[in-house]
Amino acid sequence: MSFSNPGQVVFLALLVLTFGSSKAQSDVQEKVDSLKSFLKENPSSIFIYYDIAEVYRFEDSLETISYAELGLKKAIENDNQFAIGKGNFLLGDVYADYGHPLKSENYFRKADTVLTELIKTDSAEAHLKLWVRANFNIGVVRSYRGINDDIYFLNKISRIAERIGYDEILAKANTNLAISFYNNEQYQKAFEYFQIGGPKHLKVSDMSSYTTNRLLFSSCLLEMDSLSRAKIELDGVQQILDSIPSVEKQQLYHTILGEYHFKEKDYRKAVFNYKKAEKYLKKGIIVNNDLQLYLDFMRAYGGMKDYVEASQYARECLKLADGLGNYVIQAEIHKDLSTYLLKMNKPNEAYSHLMDYVAISDSLNISELEKEINRLETSYQSERKEREILQLKSQNDIVELQLAKKQTQNYLLFSSSMGLLVLAGMAFLGYRNFRKRDQLKTAEINELRYQQESKVYNAMLEGQESERKRLAIDLHDGLAGRLSATRLKLEKLAKKDGKVQDKALNQAVVNIDTSLSELRSIAMNLMPETLFKYGLKNAVEDYCSSIGKDIKNLKFIVQFYEQEMDLSSNTSLTIYRIIQELITNAVKHSKATEVFVQYLEEGERINITVEDNGVGFDKESIAKKTGMGLNNLKTRVTYLNGDIDIISSREEGTTVHIVIDL
């Protein structure tokens, strides 16, 4: 909004929530009691669990998740594919509401997998609608994580949505896309998509979403300096707001109206509306935009020249920006605060905040710092000299002679101070250049060390894989061949005239068959031929299939979203070993009945997620685990310039997420 610079707070995407239904918050207990009563009479009714979860949606997150999971469990027991998709969708929606985008995306993708298979055989409208909503929500939660591929998901759902007349979700998709462009400061494109989304919201009488669309459209117009049209849109929204009981929209309306008055330089009206927005902000449940609003307050009071209030809000903003770890905004606030304090005749504090601004800005490589230092330092010296002159003028005529002498001394002192300041500035610049050269040398050393370690690991990896290949060939062509020949001889000895004559020899034949099967499995694990012939996806699916044959009640869900990445054989093999190790750990240690494997390529980044529903373990156990498997896993991830995150707790399963930047 008004803080439109590289440190702008982006929060508008949160105002168009994922497209899940929600119950009215009044009479919650009455509705829950009624549904629970119905559930007692109809215990096999899966969707009642989901209805109860929806009623609890914005009242009790634990109850919401509990009933959604109970419904999903019933759906799986009854093999009801639509209900399974609905349960995963609902859990994804809930986790999105409560700020867990990664977990939310995993549930939405599970819903997508189930529903994609379902609509191949049954394209009922309800099934298609839920599939559209699941994919729409994947795009939304990925936006929360800063991954802007909204256009991809809009294109994916638009044909089906238009075919079934699902204008409501097309409207939301276009509005969300407009918000993404707005947040990236592409205001002309945002303008176009806001214009598409608005009429579609009206077509389906979705006044709540229409209001959000028009409010953000107004803010977009303000950024394009179209103030008069923005005011027309805001006046139109004001007539609708009273019929929509939403504190979030009231807060957004008054924030943007305040922004309009700020651009009109009517700072008092701007502050008046910001205060109204603040009251609504404190009533909100999910969305909080304290930092943006307090920045607006700070700028408005600064415009009014009420530097006391402006500095108080600046200090609040510093606390919030520090909590978010946003150093760009911190630097800008320190600079503004130093200006306000200087206006309040507090040069020492102003200088202190200026130095904070310099320190942060220098680390962020912001240009023209020296000019700002010199300007404020000169201003500081001038302010001090003016106060000295005013004090001297109040003395009697006898002191006037002393004043002349004092002025001469002050000029000399000032000249000396400026000389020292120039020297200090030169020393500061010299030190900074030295430090940057030192940092560059350190970076070069680290890069060389990394390259050396990479070469060592690459050689070690090639050695390991070469040895694996040699063993696999020896086992397959050598030992397996001899066992096969031995089996044929024993089979001939055991049979005569086509009938088994010697049971002991026949049992030996069976034992050799089992040994051959195990030997081939070992050879395949040592060197997966499928990987090099048919690719990573087929190799992982083969590995899951081979494990699943030997373990009852174990289900694998494998999702691959591949682009045309040109991965080297070493990289592909390392990624395969990583996924293989994760699957082995999930099966071997967790006692899981379901393992979810997801592989996703995005630009130059690879995301790998392996999740199980097993027994899990606590954080202390993770820290103590120094086994060879975990160490090998971490070594392989580090080799690929990746990060690994392990999330687990007792009886809650385990999720391992790996991000690799190529």
C-alpha positions as CSV (number, residue, x, y, z in Angstrom):
1,M,0.0,0.0,0.0
2,S,1.5,3.3,1.0
3,F,4.8,1.7,1.8
4,S,5.6,0.9,-1.8
5,N,9.3,0.2,-1.9
6,P,11.5,-2.9,-2.1
7,G,10.5,-3.6,1.5
8,Q,6.8,-3.5,0.9
9,V,4.7,-5.8,3.2
10,V,2.9,-8.3,0.9
11,F,-0.3,-9.5,2.6
12,L,-3.2,-9.1,0.2
13,A,-3.0,-12.7,-1.1
14,L,-4.2,-13.9,2.3
15,L,-7.5,-12.0,1.9
16,V,-8.8,-14.3,-0.8
17,L,-9.1,-17.5,1.2
18,T,-9.1,-21.0,-0.1
19,F,-12.4,-22.0,-1.6
20,G,-13.8,-24.1,1.3
21,S,-17.3,-23.8,2.7
22,S,-17.7,-22.4,6.2
23,K,-20.6,-22.5,8.7
24,A,-22.0,-19.4,10.5
25,Q,-20.2,-18.9,13.8
26,S,-23.5,-18.4,15.7
27,D,-25.3,-21.3,17.4
28,V,-22.2,-23.5,17.0
29,Q,-23.0,-25.8,19.9
30,E,-26.6,-26.2,18.8
31,K,-25.6,-27.3,15.4
32,V,-22.9,-29.6,16.8
33,D,-25.4,-31.3,19.2
34,S,-27.9,-31.8,16.3
35,L,-25.3,-33.4,14.1
36,K,-23.8,-35.6,16.8
37,S,-27.4,-36.8,17.6
38,F,-27.9,-37.7,13.9
39,L,-24.5,-39.4,13.9
40,K,-25.5,-41.7,16.8
41,E,-28.5,-42.9,14.8
42,N,-26.4,-43.2,11.6
43,P,-22.9,-44.2,12.7
44,S,-21.9,-45.3,9.1
45,S,-22.6,-41.8,7.6
46,I,-19.2,-40.5,6.7
47,F,-20.1,-37.0,5.6
48,I,-21.6,-36.1,9.0
49,Y,-18.1,-36.2,10.4
50,Y,-17.1,-33.6,7.8
51,D,-20.2,-31.5,8.6
52,I,-19.3,-31.4,12.3
53,A,-15.7,-30.4,11.3
54,E,-17.1,-27.5,9.2
55,V,-19.2,-26.2,12.1
56,Y,-16.1,-26.2,14.4
57,R,-14.0,-24.6,11.5
58,F,-13.3,-21.2,13.0
59,E,-14.1,-22.1,16.7
60,D,-11.9,-25.0,17.6
61,S,-9.1,-26.2,15.3
62,L,-8.4,-29.4,17.3
63,E,-12.0,-30.5,17.0
64,T,-12.1,-29.6,13.4
65,I,-9.1,-31.7,12.6
66,S,-10.2,-34.6,14.8
67,Y,-13.6,-35.0,13.1
68,A,-12.1,-34.5,9.6
69,E,-9.6,-37.3,10.3
70,L,-12.4,-39.6,11.8
71,G,-14.4,-39.1,8.6
72,L,-11.3,-39.8,6.4
73,K,-10.6,-43.0,8.4
74,K,-14.2,-44.1,7.8
75,A,-14.0,-43.3,4.1
76,I,-10.8,-45.4,3.8
77,E,-12.4,-48.3,5.7
78,N,-15.3,-48.2,3.3
79,D,-13.1,-47.6,0.2
80,N,-15.3,-44.6,-0.7
81,Q,-13.1,-42.7,-3.1
82,F,-15.1,-39.5,-3.2
83,A,-15.3,-39.4,0.6
84,I,-11.5,-40.0,0.7
85,G,-11.0,-37.1,-1.7
86,K,-13.4,-34.9,0.3
87,G,-11.6,-35.7,3.6
88,N,-8.1,-34.9,2.3
89,F,-9.5,-31.7,0.7
90,L,-11.1,-30.6,4.0
91,L,-7.9,-31.2,6.0
92,G,-5.9,-29.3,3.4
93,D,-8.4,-26.4,3.7
94,V,-8.2,-26.4,7.5
95,Y,-4.3,-26.4,7.6
96,A,-4.4,-23.6,5.0
97,D,-6.6,-21.5,7.4
98,Y,-4.3,-22.0,10.3
99,G,-1.0,-21.2,8.5
100,H,0.5,-24.6,7.5
101,P,0.8,-24.2,3.7
102,L,3.2,-27.2,3.1
103,K,1.0,-29.6,5.0
104,S,-2.1,-28.1,3.4
105,E,-0.6,-28.6,-0.1
106,N,0.2,-32.3,0.7
107,Y,-3.4,-33.0,1.6
108,F,-4.7,-31.1,-1.5
109,R,-2.4,-33.2,-3.7
110,K,-3.7,-36.4,-2.1
111,A,-7.2,-35.2,-2.9
112,D,-6.2,-34.5,-6.5
113,T,-4.6,-38.0,-6.9
114,V,-7.7,-39.7,-5.6
115,L,-10.2,-37.5,-7.6
116,T,-8.2,-37.7,-10.8
117,E,-8.6,-41.5,-10.8
118,L,-12.2,-41.3,-9.8
119,I,-13.3,-38.9,-12.6
120,K,-11.8,-41.2,-15.2
121,T,-14.6,-43.7,-14.5
122,D,-17.3,-41.4,-12.9
123,S,-17.3,-37.8,-14.1
124,A,-20.3,-36.7,-11.9
125,E,-20.5,-33.0,-11.4
126,A,-19.8,-33.3,-7.7
127,H,-16.6,-35.2,-8.4
128,L,-15.5,-32.6,-11.0
129,K,-16.3,-29.7,-8.7
130,L,-14.2,-31.1,-5.9
131,W,-11.3,-31.8,-8.3
132,V,-11.4,-28.2,-9.5
133,R,-11.5,-26.9,-6.0
134,A,-8.5,-29.1,-4.9
135,N,-6.4,-27.9,-7.8
136,F,-7.4,-24.3,-7.3
137,N,-6.4,-24.5,-3.6
138,I,-3.0,-26.0,-4.5
139,G,-2.3,-22.9,-6.5
140,V,-3.4,-20.7,-3.5
141,V,-1.3,-22.4,-0.9
142,R,1.7,-22.4,-3.2
143,S,1.2,-18.6,-3.5
144,Y,1.4,-18.4,0.3
145,R,4.8,-20.1,0.0
146,G,6.0,-17.6,-2.6
147,I,5.6,-19.9,-5.6
148,N,3.7,-18.0,-8.2
149,D,2.3,-20.5,-10.7
150,D,-1.3,-19.3,-10.4
151,I,-1.7,-19.1,-14.2
152,Y,-0.7,-22.8,-14.5
153,F,-3.5,-23.9,-12.1
154,L,-6.0,-21.5,-13.7
155,N,-5.3,-23.0,-17.1
156,K,-5.6,-26.5,-15.6
157,I,-9.0,-26.0,-14.1
158,S,-10.6,-23.5,-16.5
159,R,-11.8,-25.9,-19.2
160,I,-13.5,-28.2,-16.7
161,A,-14.9,-25.3,-14.7
162,E,-16.4,-23.6,-17.7
163,R,-17.9,-26.9,-18.9
164,I,-19.8,-27.4,-15.7
165,G,-20.6,-23.7,-15.2
166,Y,-18.4,-23.3,-12.2
167,D,-18.2,-19.5,-12.4
168,E,-17.6,-19.0,-8.7
169,I,-14.2,-20.6,-8.7
170,L,-13.2,-19.0,-12.0
171,A,-14.0,-15.7,-10.4
172,K,-11.8,-16.5,-7.4
173,A,-9.0,-17.8,-9.5
174,N,-8.9,-14.6,-11.6
175,T,-9.0,-12.4,-8.5
176,N,-6.2,-14.4,-6.9
177,L,-4.2,-14.1,-10.0
178,A,-4.8,-10.3,-10.0
179,I,-3.5,-10.2,-6.4
180,S,-0.3,-12.1,-7.4
181,F,0.4,-9.5,-10.1
182,Y,-0.4,-6.7,-7.6
183,N,2.1,-8.0,-5.0
184,N,4.7,-8.2,-7.8
185,E,4.0,-4.5,-8.6
186,Q,2.7,-5.5,-12.1
187,Y,-0.3,-3.2,-11.7
188,Q,-1.5,-3.1,-15.4
189,K,-1.8,-6.9,-15.5
190,A,-3.4,-6.9,-12.0
191,F,-5.9,-4.3,-13.3
192,E,-6.9,-6.6,-16.2
193,Y,-7.5,-9.7,-14.0
194,F,-9.4,-7.7,-11.4
195,Q,-11.7,-6.6,-14.2
196,I,-12.3,-10.2,-15.2
197,G,-12.9,-11.5,-11.7
198,G,-15.3,-8.7,-10.5
199,P,-18.2,-9.4,-13.0
200,K,-17.9,-13.2,-12.4
201,H,-18.3,-12.7,-8.6
202,L,-21.5,-10.7,-9.3
203,K,-22.8,-13.3,-11.8
204,V,-22.8,-15.9,-9.0
205,S,-24.0,-13.4,-6.3
206,D,-20.8,-13.9,-4.3
207,M,-20.9,-10.4,-2.7
208,S,-18.2,-11.2,-0.1
209,S,-15.6,-12.1,-2.8
210,Y,-16.8,-9.3,-5.0
211,T,-16.2,-6.8,-2.2
212,T,-12.6,-8.1,-1.7
213,N,-12.0,-7.9,-5.4
214,R,-13.2,-4.2,-5.6
215,L,-11.3,-3.2,-2.5
216,L,-8.0,-4.6,-3.8
217,F,-8.9,-3.2,-7.3
218,S,-9.2,0.3,-5.6
219,S,-5.7,-0.2,-4.0
220,C,-4.4,-1.1,-7.5
221,L,-5.9,2.1,-8.9
222,L,-4.2,4.1,-6.2
223,E,-0.8,2.6,-7.1
224,M,-1.5,3.6,-10.7
225,D,-2.3,7.2,-9.4
226,S,-6.0,6.9,-10.6
227,L,-7.3,8.5,-7.4
228,S,-10.7,9.7,-8.6
229,R,-11.7,6.2,-10.0
230,A,-10.4,4.5,-6.8
231,K,-12.7,6.8,-4.7
232,I,-15.6,5.8,-6.9
233,E,-14.9,2.1,-6.3
234,L,-14.5,2.7,-2.6
235,D,-17.8,4.5,-2.4
236,G,-19.5,1.6,-4.2
237,V,-18.1,-0.9,-1.8
238,Q,-19.2,1.1,1.2
239,Q,-22.8,0.5,0.3
240,I,-22.2,-3.3,0.3
241,L,-20.1,-3.6,3.5
242,D,-23.0,-3.3,5.9
243,S,-24.6,-6.4,4.6
244,I,-21.4,-8.5,5.0
245,P,-20.4,-9.3,8.6
246,S,-16.7,-9.4,8.0
247,V,-14.2,-7.6,10.2
248,E,-11.4,-8.4,7.8
249,K,-13.2,-6.6,4.9
250,Q,-14.0,-3.6,7.2
251,Q,-10.4,-3.4,8.2
252,L,-9.2,-3.6,4.5
253,Y,-11.8,-0.9,3.5
254,H,-10.7,1.6,6.1
255,T,-7.0,0.9,5.4
256,I,-7.4,1.6,1.6
257,L,-9.6,4.6,2.3
258,G,-6.8,5.9,4.6
259,E,-4.4,5.3,1.8
260,Y,-6.6,7.4,-0.6
261,H,-6.6,10.3,1.9
262,F,-2.8,9.9,2.4
263,K,-2.3,10.3,-1.3
264,E,-4.6,13.3,-1.2
265,K,-2.4,14.7,1.6
266,D,-5.4,14.8,3.9
267,Y,-3.4,13.2,6.7
268,R,-6.0,13.7,9.4
269,K,-8.6,11.8,7.5
270,A,-6.0,9.1,6.7
271,V,-5.3,8.7,10.5
272,F,-9.0,8.7,11.3
273,N,-9.5,5.7,8.9
274,Y,-6.4,3.9,10.0
275,K,-7.7,4.0,13.6
276,K,-10.9,2.4,12.4
277,A,-9.0,-0.2,10.6
278,E,-6.9,-0.9,13.8
279,K,-10.1,-1.6,15.8
280,Y,-11.3,-4.1,13.2
281,L,-7.8,-5.6,13.0
282,K,-7.8,-6.5,16.7
283,K,-11.1,-8.3,16.2
284,G,-9.8,-10.5,13.4
285,I,-9.3,-14.3,13.8
286,I,-6.9,-15.4,11.1
287,V,-5.5,-12.5,9.1
288,N,-3.2,-10.0,10.8
289,N,-1.5,-7.1,9.1
290,D,-0.2,-5.1,12.0
291,L,3.1,-4.1,10.4
292,Q,1.5,-2.7,7.3
293,L,-1.1,-0.7,9.2
294,Y,1.5,0.7,11.7
295,L,3.7,1.8,8.8
296,D,0.7,3.6,7.4
297,F,0.2,5.3,10.7
298,M,3.9,6.3,10.9
299,R,3.8,7.9,7.4
300,A,0.5,9.7,8.1
301,Y,1.7,11.2,11.4
302,G,5.0,12.2,9.7
303,G,2.9,14.0,7.0
304,M,1.1,15.8,9.8
305,K,4.5,16.8,11.3
306,D,3.4,15.0,14.5
307,Y,6.8,13.5,15.0
308,V,6.1,12.2,18.5
309,E,3.3,9.9,17.3
310,A,5.3,9.1,14.1
311,S,8.3,8.0,16.2
312,Q,6.1,5.9,18.5
313,Y,4.7,4.0,15.6
314,A,8.1,3.7,14.1
315,R,9.3,1.9,17.2
316,E,6.3,-0.5,17.1
317,C,7.1,-1.2,13.4
318,L,10.7,-2.0,14.3
319,K,9.6,-4.7,16.8
320,L,7.2,-6.3,14.3
321,A,9.8,-6.1,11.4
322,D,12.4,-7.7,13.7
323,G,9.9,-10.5,14.5
324,L,9.5,-11.1,10.7
325,G,13.2,-10.9,10.1
326,N,12.6,-8.3,7.3
327,Y,15.9,-6.3,7.3
328,V,14.9,-4.1,4.3
329,I,11.9,-2.7,6.2
330,Q,14.0,-2.3,9.4
331,A,16.5,-0.2,7.5
332,E,13.8,2.1,6.1
333,I,12.2,2.5,9.5
334,H,15.5,3.4,11.1
335,K,16.1,6.0,8.5
336,D,12.6,7.5,8.9
337,L,12.9,7.4,12.7
338,S,16.2,9.2,12.6
339,T,14.5,12.0,10.6
340,Y,11.6,12.3,13.1
341,L,14.0,12.4,16.1
342,L,16.1,15.1,14.4
343,K,12.9,17.1,14.0
344,M,12.3,16.6,17.7
345,N,15.7,18.0,18.6
346,K,17.1,14.6,19.6
347,P,20.3,14.5,17.5
348,N,22.0,11.8,19.6
349,E,19.1,9.3,19.2
350,A,18.8,10.4,15.5
351,Y,22.4,9.7,14.9
352,S,22.1,6.3,16.7
353,H,19.2,5.2,14.4
354,L,21.1,6.5,11.4
355,M,24.0,4.3,12.3
356,D,21.6,1.3,12.6
357,Y,20.3,2.2,9.1
358,V,23.9,2.3,7.8
359,A,24.8,-1.0,9.4
360,I,21.7,-2.8,8.0
361,S,21.8,-1.1,4.6
362,D,25.5,-1.8,4.2
363,S,24.8,-5.5,4.6
364,L,22.0,-5.2,2.1
365,N,24.3,-3.3,-0.3
366,I,22.0,-0.2,-0.5
367,S,23.5,2.6,-2.6
368,E,24.3,6.2,-1.7
369,L,24.7,5.6,2.0
370,E,27.6,8.1,2.2
371,K,25.4,10.9,1.0
372,E,22.8,10.2,3.6
373,I,25.4,10.0,6.4
374,N,26.9,13.4,5.4
375,R,23.6,15.0,5.0
376,L,22.3,14.1,8.5
377,E,25.7,14.6,10.1
378,T,25.8,18.1,8.7
379,S,22.3,18.7,9.8
380,Y,23.2,17.5,13.3
381,Q,26.1,19.9,13.5
382,S,24.0,22.8,12.1
383,E,21.3,22.2,14.7
384,R,23.8,22.3,17.5
385,K,25.4,25.5,16.3
386,E,22.1,27.2,16.0
387,R,21.2,26.4,19.6
388,E,24.6,27.8,20.7
389,I,24.0,31.1,18.8
390,L,20.5,31.5,20.3
391,Q,21.9,31.0,23.8
392,L,24.6,33.5,23.2
393,K,22.2,36.2,21.9
394,S,20.3,36.2,25.2
395,Q,23.4,37.4,27.1
396,N,24.1,41.1,27.8
397,D,26.4,43.5,25.9
398,I,29.5,42.6,27.9
399,V,29.1,39.0,26.7
400,E,28.9,40.1,23.0
401,L,32.7,40.4,22.9
402,Q,32.9,36.9,24.3
403,L,30.4,35.8,21.7
404,A,32.6,37.0,18.9
405,K,35.5,35.1,20.3
406,K,33.2,32.1,20.8
407,Q,32.0,32.2,17.3
408,T,35.6,32.2,16.0
409,Q,36.3,29.2,18.2
410,N,33.1,27.5,17.0
411,Y,34.1,28.1,13.3
412,L,37.5,26.6,14.0
413,L,35.9,23.7,15.9
414,F,33.4,23.1,13.2
415,S,36.1,23.1,10.5
416,S,38.2,20.7,12.6
417,S,35.1,18.5,13.2
418,M,34.3,18.5,9.5
419,G,37.9,17.6,8.7
420,L,37.8,14.7,11.2
421,L,34.4,13.7,9.8
422,V,35.9,13.5,6.3
423,L,38.8,11.5,7.7
424,A,36.4,9.2,9.6
425,G,34.3,8.8,6.4
426,M,37.4,7.9,4.4
427,A,38.5,5.4,7.1
428,F,35.0,4.0,7.2
429,L,34.9,3.5,3.4
430,G,38.4,2.0,3.5
431,Y,37.5,-0.4,6.2
432,R,34.3,-1.4,4.3
433,N,36.3,-2.0,1.1
434,F,38.8,-4.0,3.1
435,R,36.0,-6.0,4.7
436,K,34.4,-6.7,1.4
437,R,37.7,-7.8,-0.1
438,D,38.2,-10.0,2.9
439,Q,34.6,-11.4,2.5
440,L,35.3,-12.1,-1.2
441,K,38.5,-13.9,-0.3
442,T,36.7,-15.9,2.3
443,A,33.9,-16.7,-0.2
444,E,36.5,-17.8,-2.7
445,I,38.2,-20.1,-0.2
446,N,34.8,-21.5,0.8
447,E,34.0,-22.1,-2.9
448,L,37.3,-23.8,-3.5
449,R,36.8,-25.9,-0.4
450,Y,33.3,-26.8,-1.6
451,Q,34.6,-27.7,-5.0
452,Q,37.3,-29.9,-3.4
453,E,34.8,-31.6,-1.1
454,S,32.4,-32.1,-4.1
455,K,35.3,-33.8,-6.1
456,V,36.1,-36.0,-3.1
457,Y,32.5,-37.0,-2.6
458,N,31.9,-37.4,-6.3
459,A,34.9,-39.8,-6.5
460,M,33.7,-41.6,-3.4
461,L,30.2,-41.9,-4.9
462,E,31.5,-43.1,-8.3
463,G,33.7,-45.6,-6.4
464,Q,30.7,-46.9,-4.4
465,E,28.4,-47.1,-7.4
466,S,31.2,-48.8,-9.5
467,E,31.6,-51.3,-6.7
468,R,27.8,-51.8,-6.5
469,K,27.7,-52.3,-10.3
470,R,30.6,-54.9,-10.1
471,L,28.9,-56.8,-7.3
472,A,25.5,-56.7,-9.1
473,I,27.1,-58.1,-12.3
474,D,29.1,-60.8,-10.3
475,L,25.9,-61.8,-8.4
476,H,23.7,-61.8,-11.5
477,D,26.1,-63.4,-14.1
478,G,28.3,-65.4,-11.7
479,L,26.6,-66.7,-8.6
480,A,23.1,-66.6,-10.1
481,G,24.4,-68.6,-13.2
482,R,26.0,-71.3,-11.0
483,L,22.9,-71.5,-8.8
484,S,20.7,-71.9,-11.9
485,A,22.9,-74.7,-13.3
486,T,22.9,-76.4,-9.9
487,R,19.1,-76.1,-9.7
488,L,18.7,-77.8,-13.1
489,K,20.9,-80.8,-12.1
490,L,19.0,-81.2,-8.8
491,E,15.7,-81.0,-10.6
492,K,16.8,-83.8,-13.0
493,L,17.9,-86.0,-10.0
494,A,14.7,-85.3,-8.1
495,K,12.4,-86.3,-11.1
496,K,12.1,-89.4,-13.1
497,D,9.6,-89.8,-15.9
498,G,8.3,-86.3,-15.1
499,K,7.4,-87.2,-11.5
500,V,9.0,-86.2,-8.2
501,Q,11.0,-89.2,-6.9
502,D,13.1,-87.5,-4.1
503,K,11.3,-85.0,-1.9
504,A,14.5,-83.8,-0.2
505,L,16.1,-83.0,-3.6
506,N,12.8,-81.3,-4.7
507,Q,12.9,-79.1,-1.5
508,A,16.5,-78.2,-2.3
509,V,15.3,-77.0,-5.8
510,V,12.6,-74.8,-4.1
511,N,15.2,-73.4,-1.7
512,I,17.4,-72.5,-4.6
513,D,14.5,-70.8,-6.4
514,T,13.9,-68.6,-3.3
515,S,17.6,-67.8,-3.1
516,L,17.7,-66.8,-6.7
517,S,14.8,-64.5,-6.2
518,E,16.4,-62.8,-3.2
519,L,19.7,-62.6,-5.1
520,R,18.1,-60.9,-8.1
521,S,16.4,-58.4,-5.6
522,I,19.8,-57.7,-4.1
523,A,21.4,-57.2,-7.5
524,M,18.5,-54.8,-8.5
525,N,19.0,-52.7,-5.3
526,L,22.8,-52.6,-5.9
527,M,22.3,-51.2,-9.4
528,P,18.8,-50.2,-10.5
529,E,18.8,-50.8,-14.3
530,T,15.3,-49.3,-14.5
531,L,16.7,-45.9,-13.5
532,F,19.0,-45.7,-16.5
533,K,16.6,-47.3,-19.0
534,Y,13.3,-45.8,-18.1
535,G,14.0,-42.9,-15.7
536,L,13.6,-41.9,-12.0
537,K,9.8,-42.2,-11.7
538,N,9.7,-45.8,-13.0
539,A,12.7,-46.8,-10.8
540,V,11.0,-45.4,-7.6
541,E,7.7,-47.1,-8.6
542,D,9.5,-50.4,-9.1
543,Y,11.2,-50.1,-5.7
544,C,7.9,-49.4,-4.0
545,S,6.3,-52.3,-5.8
546,S,9.1,-54.7,-4.8
547,I,8.8,-53.7,-1.1
548,G,5.0,-53.8,-1.2
549,K,5.0,-57.5,-2.4
550,D,6.5,-58.6,0.9
551,I,4.6,-56.5,3.3
552,K,0.8,-56.8,3.8
553,N,-1.4,-53.8,4.3
554,L,1.3,-51.4,3.0
555,K,0.1,-48.8,0.5
556,F,2.3,-46.4,-1.5
557,I,1.1,-43.1,-3.0
558,V,3.7,-41.9,-5.6
559,Q,3.4,-38.5,-7.2
560,F,5.8,-37.2,-9.8
561,Y,5.6,-33.7,-11.3
562,E,8.5,-33.6,-13.7
563,Q,9.7,-30.9,-16.2
564,E,12.3,-31.5,-18.8
565,M,15.3,-31.2,-16.4
566,D,18.6,-32.4,-17.9
567,L,19.9,-34.3,-14.8
568,S,23.2,-36.0,-15.0
569,S,23.4,-39.8,-14.3
570,N,25.2,-39.1,-11.0
571,T,22.5,-36.6,-9.9
572,S,19.7,-38.9,-10.9
573,L,21.3,-41.8,-9.1
574,T,22.0,-39.7,-5.9
575,I,18.3,-38.6,-5.9
576,Y,17.2,-42.2,-6.3
577,R,19.4,-43.3,-3.4
578,I,17.9,-40.4,-1.3
579,I,14.3,-41.5,-2.0
580,Q,15.3,-45.2,-1.6
581,E,16.7,-44.5,1.9
582,L,13.7,-42.4,3.0
583,I,11.3,-45.2,1.8
584,T,13.4,-47.9,3.5
585,N,13.4,-45.9,6.8
586,A,9.6,-45.4,6.6
587,V,9.0,-49.1,6.0
588,K,11.6,-50.5,8.4
589,H,11.3,-48.3,11.5
590,S,7.9,-46.5,11.4
591,K,5.4,-49.5,11.2
592,A,3.5,-47.4,8.6
593,T,0.6,-48.6,6.6
594,E,0.7,-45.8,4.1
595,V,3.8,-44.0,2.6
596,F,3.3,-40.9,0.5
597,V,6.2,-40.1,-2.0
598,Q,6.2,-36.8,-3.9
599,Y,8.8,-35.5,-6.4
600,L,8.3,-32.0,-7.8
601,E,10.5,-30.1,-10.3
602,E,10.1,-26.3,-10.3
603,G,12.5,-24.3,-12.5
604,E,16.0,-25.0,-11.1
605,R,14.6,-26.5,-7.9
606,I,13.6,-30.1,-6.9
607,N,11.2,-30.7,-3.9
608,I,11.1,-34.2,-2.4
609,T,8.6,-35.2,0.3
610,V,8.2,-38.6,1.9
611,E,5.5,-38.9,4.5
612,D,4.3,-41.9,6.5
613,N,1.5,-42.5,9.0
614,G,3.7,-44.6,11.3
615,V,4.7,-44.4,15.0
616,G,7.0,-41.3,14.6
617,F,9.6,-40.2,17.1
618,D,10.3,-37.1,19.2
619,K,12.7,-34.3,18.5
620,E,15.3,-35.6,21.0
621,S,15.5,-38.8,19.1
622,I,16.2,-37.0,15.9
623,A,19.1,-35.2,17.5
624,K,20.5,-38.5,18.9
625,K,20.2,-40.4,15.6
626,T,23.7,-40.7,14.2
627,G,23.3,-43.9,12.3
628,M,25.0,-44.6,9.1
629,G,21.7,-44.4,7.1
630,L,20.8,-40.9,8.3
631,N,24.4,-39.7,7.9
632,N,24.5,-41.0,4.3
633,L,21.2,-39.3,3.6
634,K,22.4,-35.9,4.9
635,T,25.7,-36.3,3.0
636,R,23.9,-37.0,-0.3
637,V,21.6,-34.0,0.2
638,T,24.5,-31.7,1.1
639,Y,26.3,-32.9,-2.0
640,L,23.4,-31.8,-4.2
641,N,23.4,-28.4,-2.5
642,G,20.1,-29.2,-0.7
643,D,18.4,-28.8,2.6
644,I,16.6,-31.4,4.6
645,D,13.8,-30.9,7.2
646,I,12.5,-33.8,9.3
647,I,9.2,-33.3,11.1
648,S,7.9,-36.0,13.5
649,S,6.2,-36.7,16.8
650,R,5.1,-39.7,18.7
651,E,2.1,-41.5,17.1
652,E,1.8,-38.7,14.5
653,G,4.0,-40.2,11.7
654,T,7.0,-38.6,10.0
655,T,7.4,-36.1,7.2
656,V,10.8,-35.5,5.5
657,H,11.0,-32.6,3.1
658,I,14.1,-32.0,0.9
659,V,14.7,-29.0,-1.3
660,I,17.6,-29.2,-3.9
661,D,18.8,-26.1,-5.8
662,L,20.6,-27.2,-9.0
